[in-house]
Amino acid sequence: MLETGLNDNRIARSTATVVGTILAAVALVGCEESNMDPAEEIQAAFFEGTETFTIADHTVNVSCSGSFVSDGPVVILLHGGGDDLTAMADFQTALSADNRVCSYDRLGAGASDQPDGPQDYAAIGATLTGVIDAVSGGEPVVLVGHSMGGLIAARYAPDHQDKVAGAVLLDATSPTAAGDLEARIPEEAEGGAAQLRQDTLAVFAGENPEQLVFADGEVQSAGDIPVRVLQHGVQYLAEAEPEYGEGLEEDWTAGQEAWLGLSSDSRLDTVDDSGHYIYLDAPEAALEAVKDVVTRAS
């Protein structure tokens, strides 16, 4: 809904966003010349609900909500591994009260196509670029990623600083998750610890629905974009694995601290009353972090 008293700069920016989004969507999907009037084209570009886009010959399921014109950048939600965009639907609705928010099923998740084979960060980032180009109107976006989605956001931002205005990492997978686990739980471990090691390393090696291979590496800088890193406070790893759990929690915290290297303007908060799903356990904390980054990125 349009606010009253818009200044000329905001009107110009909003108009450019509308036009840019229409052009990006038409180019991406390969539509024929539209016979819609301008108002209809705007409505089609800034859709409400779920639409599919063709990105690099794959169908990608995208959901968008929120006002067509706003002061801040579009927010892109990235779900965790094993989830799809429906997992963050309530969080998206809450954010949409003040922001334009979009989410999408990555290849292998939800209603999107399956990937052609194993994916690295570049391949999974190419899909993200296609989504950004389709919904952002050519303006940088704020990425909000949970768990594996946070890892993807943090790996994407440094190489795409023209497309990312800020980031919120919600208990993001550590940048050195595979190596940390191998070192923490020895190969000769037995029982539940051995099973946890085997299963988790298999996921990191690409045995997950998206076939993403988790490659450990140092955190690269995305400049001085605003970044908020939120980590769980409920020690669920320690509770789940009595012998090695405390060490796993230490490694997780070290990983969250490492993500601060994503920007010179970053901040880490521990959400005391939350487990891994911060946006469900403590939505107020997650909402505050996103609103803060959006405001500073505007």
Secondary structure, DSSP 8 states (H G I E B T S, - for coil): ---SS--HHHHHHHHHHHHHHHHHHHHHHT-----S-HHHHHHHHT-SEEEEEEETTEEEEEEEES-SS-SS--EEEE--TT--GGGGHHHHHHHTTTS-EEEE--TTSTTS---SS-B-HHHHHHHHHHHHHHHSTTS-EEEEEETHHHHHHHHHGGG-TTTEEEEEEES---TTHHHHHHHHS-TT--HHHHHHHHHHHHHHTT-STT-B-----------S-EEEEEEE-S-HHHHH-TTTHHHHHHHHHHHHHHGGGG-SEEEEEEETT--S-HHHH-HHHHHHHHHHHHHHH-
